[in-house]
């Protein structure tokens, strides 16, 4: 995963705009097949999910065999769409104008925007109020840190003990003021190795999560939708198994999906390519196989909070293929109800999808596939 967002250093561009035209055409053709037939091609060898992966969801709309929603699409009080998948984004800069610029390039509006806050920041900020006014949903991640002062000793144990209740309550009431369903995550990617042990134990995290959840409930916040976000890497699964807060404390199960291919060490190579489906399935399989043993309801709706692929300077068509496969793959896993495009730079990894025209064209077409191009109506959550 890519960690908390503010303060990340901006890496140098890892690619040029070269692309193999024939290969890119193949990637776009795969997407056209997925959009028209409901079938996907991910480049992986994974089998479809079992019935245990089905999703409750709202039921006012149906999905046709071609992946097209029939009837108006809505979201319920827990943010679950009645049909299809929510298509979201995280941008840098994380402003209304920044989101609009990506939308202009990709030819559609997003259903939700992922934004990152520390424990002291004001929620919502002006940009978030403006985005909600446009009819968008928000995914708010709250980190146990101070983005302006990394020397502050903020730990999960201190959060659980109530040391930050004043700030957290103010944030909770701010979220309540938005009235519509708001996805809320405490400490996204908490199972990263650099967080476990530094911010506290796995038990400390569970205690902190439950404390924040209960604080919102006591404050009378009815529109917070709790999204547990882990990294999707195999090396972090054992920690994730110890960090499940419990079914009563989580509404959505989420993880981040990346094809880094060595970009973090500035050695991007097509030989390290991992398809979207194969990258996604690492944590999906963990949920199905190990979820029951830790008391997890594996039928909860699922979200891929951040997804992104490295750029290949010698084969940009392969990157385009990664994104082009997303809608078709999602139809094979109906409990996945939301996906967010990570449009930014992390160190030497450039995950932006709006800078290279050939790549933007593939992502644009993916976002217009019927299964993800639903633009659901969002209504206020009733109080009480």
C-alpha positions, 0 to 999 in steps of 0.5 A: 500500500501507499500509506497516509497521503499528506507528506509523501515525497513526490517522486520523479516520473518513471515513464515516458509517453511511449506506447505500443499502439497495437498492444494498447488497441488489444487492451481497449478491445478487451474492455469493449468485450467486458462491457458488452458481454459482462466477461473480463480478461485480467491476465490472471488464472483465478477462478470465480468466487464461490457463493460465500462471496455474494453481497447483501446490497440493496435490491431495488435495481437488477444487473443484466447479463451484460452488466447493465443496471436496470432502473435507477441506482440508489445507495442505502444507509450503509452506502451500498449501491443497489446495482453495480459498483461505486467508481471513486478516486483519490487525487493530489492535490485533494481539492475540488478543482483537482477532482474536476481536472481528473473528471474532465480528462476521464470523461465522467464524474466520480461517485466518491472521493477518498480523502485523508485526515490526521487526528487534529484536522477539521472534518469536513473541510470546504472541499469536502462540503463542496463535493457532497453538494455535487452529489458525491460520497466521501471516504474519510480516512483518519490517521493516528498522527499529526501531519504537521508535526511527525514528532508527536507521540500519537499511539493507538493506546492513547486513542483507545484511552480517550486522549483525543476524544475532543478532536475525534468528537468534533470530527464526528459531529462534522461528518454528521452535519453532511447527513448523507452516508460517509465512509469512515476509516480509522487508520487505513492500512493499519497492518503495514509493518511500519505501523504495527509496533510503532503505533501499537500492538494489534490489540491496541488497534482493535481497542482504538477502532472500537473506541472511535466507533463507540464515540461516534455512536454516543455522539449520535452520528447516524451516517458514518459507514465504517470501512476497515481498510487493510493492505492487500499484500500477502506479507501483511495478512497475519497482522490483518487477521489479528486486527479485525474489530468485530462485525458490530464495528465494521460495515465494509471490508476493504483493501488496497490493490497495487501492481507496483512491479518494482517501482518502489525501488525505481526498477519497474519491469514488465517481468514483475507484472501482476494482473488486477485480478491476481493482485486483488485476489490475495486479500479476497482469498484471505477473507474467504479462507480465514475470515470465518475463523476470526469471526468475520462476516465474509458476506459484508460489502467490500471496497477496493479503496485504492487501486493502481498500476505502475507505468511501463516505459517500454509497454504502456499498453500493459498498464492500460490492460491492467485498468481495462480489465477492472470492470469485467473482473468486478462482475465476477466478484459481486460482493465488491461494491466500490473501487477507487482509482489512486491518481497520484505519485508515491515516491518513484511510483507514478500511478497517475492515470490522467497524464498520458493520453493513451493510458487515460483513454483506457481508464476513461473507457473502463469508467464508462463500462455499464457495470461501474457507470451507474451514478447512484442517487445519494440520499440523507440517512434518517436520524435514529 
